[in-house]
Amino acid sequence: MDKIAAAFEQFDNHNKTDPNTFDWGGISYPREYFFALKLYEWVIKLEPGADEELLLASRSQHIGRWEIPRESYPEGREAYLKWRGGLAKHHAQIATNILQQLGYNQPELDRVEQIILKKRIKADADVQTMENALCLVFLEFQYEDFYPKHDDDKVVNILKKTLLKMDAHGHRFALALPYSPHGLSLVKKALVLLN
């Protein structure tokens, strides 16, 4: 087994221990395992020539996410941002430990960490591809369940923030997803607000 296949197997095995589940197409999956596979697939769709470090980062972007629950931090935006930052470091550390054991060198480890931590978004093409892919996973697999639970103005505001993280390449894929008519109308409203 080559190194990248071994890395994927170890990332997947870790994520398969997620006690939370996600149901899709009549099948129940360990949540972070499902989303890691879908993120990886989106990265390949967005960037067919993606290098090894980007592929590794995509498969481990949220590895072990359930291990630091949101409830372990206080309520409020500041605490939420600290939680997100702590999670990103946690993901990067797990990925680094696995990749070190498989013989990846320090520049490769550093590059995977940079992408997982989303350093230099908008300036780093691989980080931008990752951000596009993360947003597309939300739009494809979570958005249609999410938006009916909130009022339209709140949803449009969240969509605007999501779409702002993306670039024009990501927007093209976002507009091609199979939304419900109302879901699509909210996406289009959010896009108008970007101009």
Secondary structure, DSSP 8 states (H G I E B T S, - for coil): --HHHHHHHHHHHHHTT-S-EEEETTEEEEHHHHHHHHHHHHHHHH-TT--HHHHHHHHHTTTTGGGS-GGGS-SSHHHHHHHHHHHHHHHHHHHHHHHHHTT--HHHHHHHHHHHTTTTTTTSHHHHHHHHHHHHHHHHHTHHHHGGGS-HHHHHHHHHHHHHHS-HHHHHHHHTS---HHHHHHHHHHHHHT-
